[in-house]
Amino acid sequence: MSGGDHGSMAVETVLLAPIFVLFLLFLAGAGRLVEAQGEVNGAARDAARAASVQRTLDEARSAAEEIATAALEGQCAGPAVSLDGSRWEEGGEVRAEVTCELDLGFLGFGAAKTMTGTAVVPLEQFRRVD
């Protein structure tokens, strides 16, 4: 080992360690985003299914909000459910859109991302709705 190379490994480690830590934080954040999107999509699916078995649109809204809130408890802040775009008629469909704020503060900076999931469930052709 020549005299000029002494300590270069320590310098390389000091320079590369922050880059490696940032890469690990990026992977953790990306993994959390993918997981949260799946959770929000599942909550939208559950909300649409719960709404589709109700008799009235008001009951459908209440059921969808209750199911989505329960499904996302502890995962996202302030989940909101919208049934806009639904065709509430025999043979129609229920379109549920669930939106919530995902807190990414564990990455070391105060970031939040809005997550949205949508699901469509058909209403039965010969089912009476009010």
N, C-alpha and C positions, 0 to 999 in steps of 0.2 A: 504494500500500500504506500503510495507516494504521500508526501507531506501535504500537498494541496487537496487531497481527497478526504482528509481526516475531518469528520463532522458533517459531511455532505448528506449522509443518510438522515441525520436529525433535522437538517434544514428541509429536505424533501418531505419528510413526515409532517413537519410543522406547516408547510405550504399546502400539502394535499389533504390534511385532516379536515379543514373547514369545507372543502369541496365535497369530500366524502359524506360529511354530516348533512350538508345541504341536499345531496342526492338521496340520502335516506329519508329526510323530511319530505322531499318531493314524492317519493314512493309511498310513504305513509299517507300523505294528503290525497294522492290519486286513488289509493285503495279505499280510503274513507269516502271519497266522492262516488266511486262505483258502487260501494255498499249502500250508501244513502239513496242513490238513484233507484236501486232495486227495492229498497224499503218504501220509497214514495210511490213507485209504480204498483207495488203490492197493496199499499193503502188505498190507492185509486181504484184498483180492481175490487177490493173488498167493499169500498164505499158504493161503487156502482152496483154490485150484486145486492147489497143490503137495501139500496134504494129501489131496485127493480121489483122487489117482492111487496112493496107497500101499495096501499090503495090510492092515496092522495099524494100530490106533489109536496105538500108541506110535511107529511109524514116521511116521505122519501128524503127530503133535505135533512130532517132531524136524524134519521137513521144513518145517513151517509156521514154527517159530521161526527156523530158518536163513534162510529166504527173507525173512521180515519184518525180521530184524536186518540183513541185507544191504541191503534196500531203504531202510531208514531210517538207515543209517550216516551220521553227521555231521549229521543233520537233527533228531533227537530223542534225549533221554537215556533210556537204559534201556527199550527197547521190550519189552513183554510180550505174549505171544500166549495166548489161551484158546480151546479148542475145545469148551467147555461148551455144551450145547444141541444138539450134533451128534447125528444119528441114524446110528450106524455100523452099517448093515445094507444089504442089497441094495435098491436103490431109495430109500435114505435120503438124507441131506444132511450136508454139512460146514458148520458155522457157525463162522467164525473172527472173533474180536474182538481187535483190536490196540490197545494203549494205550501212550502214551509221554508224557513231559514235554517241552514246548516251552519253551526258554529265551528270554524276551523281554528279557533284560538290555541289548540294544542300544538300547532305548528310554530308557535312562538311570536305570532303577530295577530292582531285582532281582525281577522278576516271572517266574513260570512258569505255564503253562497245561497242563492234562491234556487230551490229544487222544485221541479214541477213534474207531475205524473198524470197521465190521462188514460182512462179506460172507458170502453163502450160495451154495454150489455143490452141485448134486445129484450123487449117486453113481449110476453106471449101474445100470439095472434088473437086468441079468443078470450082473453082475460079482461074483465071489466075494470076500468080505471076511472077515478073521479077527478 
